[in-house]
Amino acid sequence: TWELKGKFPDILDEPRVGPSVIPQLYIAEIASKEVKVVLTGHGGDELFAGYPSYIIPYFRDIFRRRDWAELRAALRAMREKLKTEGWKRVIGLPLYGLVERDLARYGREAVFKDRERADLLTDAAKRAMAGHDPREELDRVLARCDAVSPLDRVLYLDIKTYLPSLLIV
């Protein structure tokens, strides 16, 4: 029997990122009959810079260190990734990160665009949120980071802000 049906809000306690939380909870229910702890594998890409959005901070770090051998190795690795993941993911997203301020600074887009907010929010919600910029919180977190490397700073931000929303305790 699926005892979780209708209990998601009570179990989760707070909103979670993405629909994958539903199968995770069902798997956790099944596993709880045999074990106390289940490691899901979530967070590996955030810990080890596995997403394309990390490529630009990584290259900035290579240029900052002037490590030309690593640059050559990274470009060779990208050529191999092109075969498996395609241009849009391996080249397109990182290039977008060069022009998109939030993606370049935070490793992801931090806020909805003005048009998206206009479509999503009611007039009351727009008034209530007037003057609020979620980037301020991200900047407060980054202010606590003493890393110089652009990649380390983006990874720090993900570990402190995004990763906790993926992990279910």
GIRA-V176952 format. One record per helix or strand. SS is the DSSP state (hx for helix, st for strand). FROM is the first residue (numbers start at 0). TO is the last residue. If there is no record, write none. Layout:
SS:FROM:TO ; SS:FROM:TO
//
This chain:
hx:7:11 ; hx:19:30 ; hx:43:46 ; hx:53:64 ; hx:67:84 ; hx:86:98 ; hx:100:105 ; hx:113:119 ; hx:122:128 ; hx:134:142 ; hx:149:165
//
